[in-house]
Amino acid sequence: MNNNKINEKEIQEKIRKVDGAMTQEGMPLTEEIKQKLYDCIIGKSTTDIERKKIMEKYRRIYG
């Protein structure tokens, strides 16, 4: 296996761990957020892109 590639099982395990930690804090991940994490892990998106989307959304709502 190429070290730069991560398999589906590893991706799901990473997301499960993040979800577990967030659930302990009373903030379980939604399916939408899990999908965003997945997209970032596989390289379909980046954290910078996702952060900008969130900031734009709330700027439209709150000015």
PyMOL Python script that loads the backbone (N, CA, C, O; Angstrom):
from pymol import cmd

cmd.read_pdbstr("""\
ATOM      1  N   MET A   1       0.845  -1.188   0.000  1.00  0.00           N
ATOM      2  CA  MET A   1       0.000   0.000   0.000  1.00  0.00           C
ATOM      3  C   MET A   1       0.886   1.246   0.000  1.00  0.00           C
ATOM      4  O   MET A   1       1.873   1.315   0.732  1.00  0.00           O
ATOM      5  N   ASN A   2       0.532   2.204  -0.807  1.00  0.00           N
ATOM      6  CA  ASN A   2       1.239   3.469  -0.882  1.00  0.00           C
ATOM      7  C   ASN A   2       1.029   4.232   0.423  1.00  0.00           C
ATOM      8  O   ASN A   2      -0.102   4.335   0.896  1.00  0.00           O
ATOM      9  N   ASN A   3       2.083   4.759   1.004  1.00  0.00           N
ATOM     10  CA  ASN A   3       1.977   5.480   2.277  1.00  0.00           C
ATOM     11  C   ASN A   3       1.126   6.733   2.170  1.00  0.00           C
ATOM     12  O   ASN A   3       0.594   7.196   3.179  1.00  0.00           O
ATOM     13  N   ASN A   4       0.982   7.301   0.961  1.00  0.00           N
ATOM     14  CA  ASN A   4       0.177   8.499   0.783  1.00  0.00           C
ATOM     15  C   ASN A   4      -1.309   8.180   0.689  1.00  0.00           C
ATOM     16  O   ASN A   4      -2.142   9.081   0.784  1.00  0.00           O
ATOM     17  N   LYS A   5      -1.638   6.942   0.509  1.00  0.00           N
ATOM     18  CA  LYS A   5      -3.038   6.538   0.372  1.00  0.00           C
ATOM     19  C   LYS A   5      -3.539   5.989   1.705  1.00  0.00           C
ATOM     20  O   LYS A   5      -2.808   5.323   2.437  1.00  0.00           O
ATOM     21  N   ILE A   6      -4.777   6.278   1.993  1.00  0.00           N
ATOM     22  CA  ILE A   6      -5.397   5.768   3.208  1.00  0.00           C
ATOM     23  C   ILE A   6      -6.605   4.951   2.773  1.00  0.00           C
ATOM     24  O   ILE A   6      -7.367   5.377   1.905  1.00  0.00           O
ATOM     25  N   ASN A   7      -6.778   3.794   3.364  1.00  0.00           N
ATOM     26  CA  ASN A   7      -7.885   2.948   2.919  1.00  0.00           C
ATOM     27  C   ASN A   7      -9.187   3.332   3.626  1.00  0.00           C
ATOM     28  O   ASN A   7      -9.183   4.048   4.627  1.00  0.00           O
ATOM     29  N   GLU A   8     -10.277   2.845   3.089  1.00  0.00           N
ATOM     30  CA  GLU A   8     -11.610   3.206   3.583  1.00  0.00           C
ATOM     31  C   GLU A   8     -11.780   2.880   5.069  1.00  0.00           C
ATOM     32  O   GLU A   8     -12.384   3.652   5.813  1.00  0.00           O
ATOM     33  N   LYS A   9     -11.254   1.755   5.487  1.00  0.00           N
ATOM     34  CA  LYS A   9     -11.371   1.348   6.899  1.00  0.00           C
ATOM     35  C   LYS A   9     -10.671   2.368   7.804  1.00  0.00           C
ATOM     36  O   LYS A   9     -11.200   2.733   8.854  1.00  0.00           O
ATOM     37  N   GLU A  10      -9.493   2.821   7.401  1.00  0.00           N
ATOM     38  CA  GLU A  10      -8.757   3.807   8.192  1.00  0.00           C
ATOM     39  C   GLU A  10      -9.489   5.142   8.233  1.00  0.00           C
ATOM     40  O   GLU A  10      -9.514   5.805   9.270  1.00  0.00           O
ATOM     41  N   ILE A  11     -10.082   5.538   7.115  1.00  0.00           N
ATOM     42  CA  ILE A  11     -10.839   6.784   7.058  1.00  0.00           C
ATOM     43  C   ILE A  11     -12.009   6.724   8.032  1.00  0.00           C
ATOM     44  O   ILE A  11     -12.214   7.646   8.821  1.00  0.00           O
ATOM     45  N   GLN A  12     -12.771   5.644   7.975  1.00  0.00           N
ATOM     46  CA  GLN A  12     -13.937   5.500   8.849  1.00  0.00           C
ATOM     47  C   GLN A  12     -13.526   5.456  10.318  1.00  0.00           C
ATOM     48  O   GLN A  12     -14.241   5.968  11.179  1.00  0.00           O
ATOM     49  N   GLU A  13     -12.380   4.849  10.604  1.00  0.00           N
ATOM     50  CA  GLU A  13     -11.883   4.785  11.987  1.00  0.00           C
ATOM     51  C   GLU A  13     -11.523   6.186  12.484  1.00  0.00           C
ATOM     52  O   GLU A  13     -11.836   6.533  13.623  1.00  0.00           O
ATOM     53  N   LYS A  14     -10.874   6.990  11.650  1.00  0.00           N
ATOM     54  CA  LYS A  14     -10.534   8.364  12.033  1.00  0.00           C
ATOM     55  C   LYS A  14     -11.799   9.167  12.335  1.00  0.00           C
ATOM     56  O   LYS A  14     -11.867   9.872  13.342  1.00  0.00           O
ATOM     57  N   ILE A  15     -12.793   9.058  11.463  1.00  0.00           N
ATOM     58  CA  ILE A  15     -14.039   9.796  11.657  1.00  0.00           C
ATOM     59  C   ILE A  15     -14.748   9.304  12.918  1.00  0.00           C
ATOM     60  O   ILE A  15     -15.305  10.107  13.666  1.00  0.00           O
ATOM     61  N   ARG A  16     -14.730   7.998  13.158  1.00  0.00           N
ATOM     62  CA  ARG A  16     -15.359   7.436  14.352  1.00  0.00           C
ATOM     63  C   ARG A  16     -14.692   7.971  15.620  1.00  0.00           C
ATOM     64  O   ARG A  16     -15.373   8.275  16.599  1.00  0.00           O
ATOM     65  N   LYS A  17     -13.367   8.085  15.604  1.00  0.00           N
ATOM     66  CA  LYS A  17     -12.648   8.605  16.774  1.00  0.00           C
ATOM     67  C   LYS A  17     -13.000  10.064  17.037  1.00  0.00           C
ATOM     68  O   LYS A  17     -13.217  10.454  18.184  1.00  0.00           O
ATOM     69  N   VAL A  18     -13.057  10.867  15.984  1.00  0.00           N
ATOM     70  CA  VAL A  18     -13.428  12.274  16.148  1.00  0.00           C
ATOM     71  C   VAL A  18     -14.849  12.364  16.684  1.00  0.00           C
ATOM     72  O   VAL A  18     -15.129  13.139  17.599  1.00  0.00           O
ATOM     73  N   ASP A  19     -15.749  11.563  16.105  1.00  0.00           N
ATOM     74  CA  ASP A  19     -17.141  11.571  16.553  1.00  0.00           C
ATOM     75  C   ASP A  19     -17.237  11.151  18.016  1.00  0.00           C
ATOM     76  O   ASP A  19     -18.003  11.738  18.779  1.00  0.00           O
ATOM     77  N   GLY A  20     -16.476  10.150  18.408  1.00  0.00           N
ATOM     78  CA  GLY A  20     -16.484   9.696  19.801  1.00  0.00           C
ATOM     79  C   GLY A  20     -16.035  10.782  20.763  1.00  0.00           C
ATOM     80  O   GLY A  20     -16.641  10.984  21.815  1.00  0.00           O
ATOM     81  N   ALA A  21     -14.965  11.482  20.394  1.00  0.00           N
ATOM     82  CA  ALA A  21     -14.462  12.562  21.248  1.00  0.00           C
ATOM     83  C   ALA A  21     -15.471  13.696  21.340  1.00  0.00           C
ATOM     84  O   ALA A  21     -15.697  14.245  22.418  1.00  0.00           O
ATOM     85  N   MET A  22     -16.071  14.043  20.220  1.00  0.00           N
ATOM     86  CA  MET A  22     -17.059  15.122  20.218  1.00  0.00           C
ATOM     87  C   MET A  22     -18.319  14.717  20.981  1.00  0.00           C
ATOM     88  O   MET A  22     -18.925  15.546  21.659  1.00  0.00           O
ATOM     89  N   THR A  23     -18.714  13.458  20.875  1.00  0.00           N
ATOM     90  CA  THR A  23     -19.887  12.960  21.597  1.00  0.00           C
ATOM     91  C   THR A  23     -19.658  13.049  23.106  1.00  0.00           C
ATOM     92  O   THR A  23     -20.576  13.382  23.856  1.00  0.00           O
ATOM     93  N   GLN A  24     -18.439  12.753  23.548  1.00  0.00           N
ATOM     94  CA  GLN A  24     -18.124  12.866  24.976  1.00  0.00           C
ATOM     95  C   GLN A  24     -18.301  14.298  25.474  1.00  0.00           C
ATOM     96  O   GLN A  24     -18.593  14.524  26.649  1.00  0.00           O
ATOM     97  N   GLU A  25     -18.125  15.246  24.587  1.00  0.00           N
ATOM     98  CA  GLU A  25     -18.294  16.656  24.944  1.00  0.00           C
ATOM     99  C   GLU A  25     -19.724  17.138  24.710  1.00  0.00           C
ATOM    100  O   GLU A  25     -20.019  18.322  24.868  1.00  0.00           O
ATOM    101  N   GLY A  26     -20.610  16.213  24.332  1.00  0.00           N
ATOM    102  CA  GLY A  26     -22.006  16.561  24.114  1.00  0.00           C
ATOM    103  C   GLY A  26     -22.284  17.165  22.751  1.00  0.00           C
ATOM    104  O   GLY A  26     -23.318  17.801  22.548  1.00  0.00           O
ATOM    105  N   MET A  27     -21.354  16.967  21.805  1.00  0.00           N
ATOM    106  CA  MET A  27     -21.502  17.547  20.470  1.00  0.00           C
ATOM    107  C   MET A  27     -21.234  16.501  19.392  1.00  0.00           C
ATOM    108  O   MET A  27     -20.251  16.612  18.659  1.00  0.00           O
ATOM    109  N   PRO A  28     -22.092  15.487  19.284  1.00  0.00           N
ATOM    110  CA  PRO A  28     -21.849  14.453  18.265  1.00  0.00           C
ATOM    111  C   PRO A  28     -21.884  15.057  16.862  1.00  0.00           C
ATOM    112  O   PRO A  28     -22.568  16.050  16.615  1.00  0.00           O
ATOM    113  N   LEU A  29     -21.142  14.446  15.959  1.00  0.00           N
ATOM    114  CA  LEU A  29     -21.079  14.935  14.582  1.00  0.00           C
ATOM    115  C   LEU A  29     -22.348  14.583  13.818  1.00  0.00           C
ATOM    116  O   LEU A  29     -22.917  13.505  13.988  1.00  0.00           O
ATOM    117  N   THR A  30     -22.776  15.510  12.977  1.00  0.00           N
ATOM    118  CA  THR A  30     -23.899  15.227  12.083  1.00  0.00           C
ATOM    119  C   THR A  30     -23.358  14.476  10.872  1.00  0.00           C
ATOM    120  O   THR A  30     -22.149  14.436  10.646  1.00  0.00           O
ATOM    121  N   GLU A  31     -24.252  13.887  10.103  1.00  0.00           N
ATOM    122  CA  GLU A  31     -23.828  13.196   8.884  1.00  0.00           C
ATOM    123  C   GLU A  31     -23.174  14.176   7.910  1.00  0.00           C
ATOM    124  O   GLU A  31     -22.237  13.815   7.197  1.00  0.00           O
ATOM    125  N   GLU A  32     -23.665  15.406   7.882  1.00  0.00           N
ATOM    126  CA  GLU A  32     -23.089  16.432   7.007  1.00  0.00           C
ATOM    127  C   GLU A  32     -21.631  16.714   7.387  1.00  0.00           C
ATOM    128  O   GLU A  32     -20.766  16.816   6.518  1.00  0.00           O
ATOM    129  N   ILE A  33     -21.373  16.837   8.673  1.00  0.00           N
ATOM    130  CA  ILE A  33     -20.005  17.107   9.123  1.00  0.00           C
ATOM    131  C   ILE A  33     -19.107  15.897   8.867  1.00  0.00           C
ATOM    132  O   ILE A  33     -17.953  16.049   8.466  1.00  0.00           O
ATOM    133  N   LYS A  34     -19.635  14.708   9.098  1.00  0.00           N
ATOM    134  CA  LYS A  34     -18.850  13.499   8.806  1.00  0.00           C
ATOM    135  C   LYS A  34     -18.471  13.451   7.337  1.00  0.00           C
ATOM    136  O   LYS A  34     -17.354  13.057   7.001  1.00  0.00           O
ATOM    137  N   GLN A  35     -19.382  13.845   6.455  1.00  0.00           N
ATOM    138  CA  GLN A  35     -19.092  13.858   5.027  1.00  0.00           C
ATOM    139  C   GLN A  35     -18.021  14.892   4.700  1.00  0.00           C
ATOM    140  O   GLN A  35     -17.156  14.646   3.860  1.00  0.00           O
ATOM    141  N   LYS A  36     -18.076  16.040   5.354  1.00  0.00           N
ATOM    142  CA  LYS A  36     -17.053  17.067   5.134  1.00  0.00           C
ATOM    143  C   LYS A  36     -15.684  16.566   5.586  1.00  0.00           C
ATOM    144  O   LYS A  36     -14.685  16.796   4.905  1.00  0.00           O
ATOM    145  N   LEU A  37     -15.633  15.888   6.724  1.00  0.00           N
ATOM    146  CA  LEU A  37     -14.376  15.304   7.191  1.00  0.00           C
ATOM    147  C   LEU A  37     -13.850  14.291   6.181  1.00  0.00           C
ATOM    148  O   LEU A  37     -12.665  14.283   5.847  1.00  0.00           O
ATOM    149  N   TYR A  38     -14.749  13.440   5.702  1.00  0.00           N
ATOM    150  CA  TYR A  38     -14.381  12.422   4.719  1.00  0.00           C
ATOM    151  C   TYR A  38     -13.788  13.094   3.475  1.00  0.00           C
ATOM    152  O   TYR A  38     -12.736  12.683   2.984  1.00  0.00           O
ATOM    153  N   ASP A  39     -14.465  14.120   2.974  1.00  0.00           N
ATOM    154  CA  ASP A  39     -13.994  14.823   1.781  1.00  0.00           C
ATOM    155  C   ASP A  39     -12.613  15.430   1.997  1.00  0.00           C
ATOM    156  O   ASP A  39     -11.783  15.422   1.087  1.00  0.00           O
ATOM    157  N   CYS A  40     -12.365  15.950   3.180  1.00  0.00           N
ATOM    158  CA  CYS A  40     -11.049  16.518   3.484  1.00  0.00           C
ATOM    159  C   CYS A  40      -9.985  15.428   3.545  1.00  0.00           C
ATOM    160  O   CYS A  40      -8.876  15.614   3.044  1.00  0.00           O
ATOM    161  N   ILE A  41     -10.309  14.313   4.144  1.00  0.00           N
ATOM    162  CA  ILE A  41      -9.341  13.222   4.273  1.00  0.00           C
ATOM    163  C   ILE A  41      -8.946  12.669   2.904  1.00  0.00           C
ATOM    164  O   ILE A  41      -7.775  12.374   2.666  1.00  0.00           O
ATOM    165  N   ILE A  42      -9.923  12.528   2.006  1.00  0.00           N
ATOM    166  CA  ILE A  42      -9.610  11.938   0.697  1.00  0.00           C
ATOM    167  C   ILE A  42      -9.073  12.971  -0.292  1.00  0.00           C
ATOM    168  O   ILE A  42      -8.676  12.618  -1.402  1.00  0.00           O
ATOM    169  N   GLY A  43      -9.060  14.243   0.103  1.00  0.00           N
ATOM    170  CA  GLY A  43      -8.515  15.278  -0.753  1.00  0.00           C
ATOM    171  C   GLY A  43      -9.517  15.930  -1.687  1.00  0.00           C
ATOM    172  O   GLY A  43      -9.138  16.717  -2.553  1.00  0.00           O
ATOM    173  N   LYS A  44     -10.775  15.616  -1.522  1.00  0.00           N
ATOM    174  CA  LYS A  44     -11.825  16.222  -2.349  1.00  0.00           C
ATOM    175  C   LYS A  44     -12.047  17.673  -1.953  1.00  0.00           C
ATOM    176  O   LYS A  44     -12.498  18.477  -2.769  1.00  0.00           O
ATOM    177  N   SER A  45     -11.739  18.011  -0.722  1.00  0.00           N
ATOM    178  CA  SER A  45     -11.869  19.371  -0.201  1.00  0.00           C
ATOM    179  C   SER A  45     -10.705  19.600   0.759  1.00  0.00           C
ATOM    180  O   SER A  45      -9.895  18.703   0.991  1.00  0.00           O
ATOM    181  N   THR A  46     -10.632  20.794   1.309  1.00  0.00           N
ATOM    182  CA  THR A  46      -9.600  21.089   2.313  1.00  0.00           C
ATOM    183  C   THR A  46     -10.264  21.759   3.510  1.00  0.00           C
ATOM    184  O   THR A  46     -11.392  22.244   3.422  1.00  0.00           O
ATOM    185  N   THR A  47      -9.560  21.776   4.608  1.00  0.00           N
ATOM    186  CA  THR A  47     -10.104  22.443   5.790  1.00  0.00           C
ATOM    187  C   THR A  47     -10.249  23.937   5.540  1.00  0.00           C
ATOM    188  O   THR A  47     -11.181  24.560   6.048  1.00  0.00           O
ATOM    189  N   ASP A  48      -9.341  24.519   4.768  1.00  0.00           N
ATOM    190  CA  ASP A  48      -9.453  25.955   4.447  1.00  0.00           C
ATOM    191  C   ASP A  48     -10.724  26.243   3.651  1.00  0.00           C
ATOM    192  O   ASP A  48     -11.426  27.213   3.937  1.00  0.00           O
ATOM    193  N   ILE A  49     -11.020  25.417   2.665  1.00  0.00           N
ATOM    194  CA  ILE A  49     -12.234  25.592   1.857  1.00  0.00           C
ATOM    195  C   ILE A  49     -13.474  25.459   2.729  1.00  0.00           C
ATOM    196  O   ILE A  49     -14.387  26.280   2.637  1.00  0.00           O
ATOM    197  N   GLU A  50     -13.516  24.443   3.566  1.00  0.00           N
ATOM    198  CA  GLU A  50     -14.688  24.212   4.420  1.00  0.00           C
ATOM    199  C   GLU A  50     -14.866  25.330   5.437  1.00  0.00           C
ATOM    200  O   GLU A  50     -15.991  25.744   5.718  1.00  0.00           O
ATOM    201  N   ARG A  51     -13.760  25.820   5.991  1.00  0.00           N
ATOM    202  CA  ARG A  51     -13.819  26.927   6.945  1.00  0.00           C
ATOM    203  C   ARG A  51     -14.365  28.185   6.265  1.00  0.00           C
ATOM    204  O   ARG A  51     -15.186  28.894   6.848  1.00  0.00           O
ATOM    205  N   LYS A  52     -13.920  28.466   5.047  1.00  0.00           N
ATOM    206  CA  LYS A  52     -14.411  29.636   4.309  1.00  0.00           C
ATOM    207  C   LYS A  52     -15.908  29.526   4.026  1.00  0.00           C
ATOM    208  O   LYS A  52     -16.632  30.518   4.115  1.00  0.00           O
ATOM    209  N   LYS A  53     -16.371  28.327   3.688  1.00  0.00           N
ATOM    210  CA  LYS A  53     -17.804  28.117   3.448  1.00  0.00           C
ATOM    211  C   LYS A  53     -18.621  28.440   4.701  1.00  0.00           C
ATOM    212  O   LYS A  53     -19.664  29.088   4.621  1.00  0.00           O
ATOM    213  N   ILE A  54     -18.142  27.987   5.844  1.00  0.00           N
ATOM    214  CA  ILE A  54     -18.848  28.229   7.110  1.00  0.00           C
ATOM    215  C   ILE A  54     -18.850  29.721   7.431  1.00  0.00           C
ATOM    216  O   ILE A  54     -19.875  30.270   7.837  1.00  0.00           O
ATOM    217  N   MET A  55     -17.714  30.372   7.251  1.00  0.00           N
ATOM    218  CA  MET A  55     -17.634  31.804   7.545  1.00  0.00           C
ATOM    219  C   MET A  55     -18.565  32.596   6.628  1.00  0.00           C
ATOM    220  O   MET A  55     -19.239  33.520   7.083  1.00  0.00           O
ATOM    221  N   GLU A  56     -18.609  32.246   5.351  1.00  0.00           N
ATOM    222  CA  GLU A  56     -19.501  32.925   4.410  1.00  0.00           C
ATOM    223  C   GLU A  56     -20.965  32.711   4.794  1.00  0.00           C
ATOM    224  O   GLU A  56     -21.770  33.638   4.707  1.00  0.00           O
ATOM    225  N   LYS A  57     -21.309  31.513   5.210  1.00  0.00           N
ATOM    226  CA  LYS A  57     -22.681  31.203   5.604  1.00  0.00           C
ATOM    227  C   LYS A  57     -23.130  32.099   6.759  1.00  0.00           C
ATOM    228  O   LYS A  57     -24.209  32.689   6.713  1.00  0.00           O
ATOM    229  N   TYR A  58     -22.297  32.194   7.786  1.00  0.00           N
ATOM    230  CA  TYR A  58     -22.685  32.964   8.955  1.00  0.00           C
ATOM    231  C   TYR A  58     -22.571  34.470   8.733  1.00  0.00           C
ATOM    232  O   TYR A  58     -23.259  35.244   9.399  1.00  0.00           O
ATOM    233  N   ARG A  59     -21.725  34.889   7.820  1.00  0.00           N
ATOM    234  CA  ARG A  59     -21.693  36.317   7.464  1.00  0.00           C
ATOM    235  C   ARG A  59     -22.992  36.719   6.779  1.00  0.00           C
ATOM    236  O   ARG A  59     -23.507  37.812   7.014  1.00  0.00           O
ATOM    237  N   ARG A  60     -23.526  35.837   5.929  1.00  0.00           N
ATOM    238  CA  ARG A  60     -24.808  36.123   5.273  1.00  0.00           C
ATOM    239  C   ARG A  60     -25.938  36.194   6.300  1.00  0.00           C
ATOM    240  O   ARG A  60     -26.843  37.021   6.190  1.00  0.00           O
ATOM    241  N   ILE A  61     -25.871  35.313   7.298  1.00  0.00           N
ATOM    242  CA  ILE A  61     -26.936  35.271   8.303  1.00  0.00           C
ATOM    243  C   ILE A  61     -26.835  36.455   9.267  1.00  0.00           C
ATOM    244  O   ILE A  61     -27.838  37.114   9.541  1.00  0.00           O
ATOM    245  N   TYR A  62     -25.648  36.728   9.775  1.00  0.00           N
ATOM    246  CA  TYR A  62     -25.484  37.720  10.841  1.00  0.00           C
ATOM    247  C   TYR A  62     -24.854  39.034  10.400  1.00  0.00           C
ATOM    248  O   TYR A  62     -24.705  39.962  11.196  1.00  0.00           O
ATOM    249  N   GLY A  63     -24.485  39.102   9.124  1.00  0.00           N
ATOM    250  CA  GLY A  63     -23.929  40.364   8.615  1.00  0.00           C
ATOM    251  C   GLY A  63     -22.521  40.450   8.871  1.00  0.00           C
ATOM    252  O   GLY A  63     -21.887  41.442   8.513  1.00  0.00           O
TER     253      GLY A  63
END
""", "prot")
cmd.dss("prot")
cmd.show_as("cartoon", "prot")
cmd.util.cbc("prot")
cmd.orient("prot")
